[in-house]
Amino acid sequence: MISPKESGVLTAAEKYCLKRGQKWSKKLMQGDFMKDREEILQFQQTQQQMQVLLSQKQNLQMQSVEMENALEELGKNEKGDVFEVVGNIMIKKSSDEISKNLNEKKELMDLRLSTLDKQIEKLNEKATELQKKMAKKIKDSKKD
């Protein structure tokens, strides 16, 4: 049987072993290489999750600004009635009722933003921890 080294075709695990100056074996392939690979994948997934959460946060912030602007315009209204768009129709309502609804929605949105901030913070801590762990392994492998 021709070894991968003799055939000139090396797998990622074999390259990993050669880089670390170790003899390739299935046991090693299942050990360190797979652990390192899992950590890299976990780091990438954490970054992707953080991007999704940051996008959601940005959308909520834009909606919050729109609600603040709507509340400001309602405050300028001297008449008691305004129109609310519901689907394809406009419904006449009192500005107090719409203002109350907008304030409730804004409070809910602020709560969602707060929750997103906490989730982003946790993911950021996790990513930093994984990054430090990987940097240490790279530094240690260079010493060997």
Beta strands, then each sheet from edge to edge (+ up, - down):
strand 1: 81-86
strand 2: 89-94
sheet 1: 1+ 2-
end
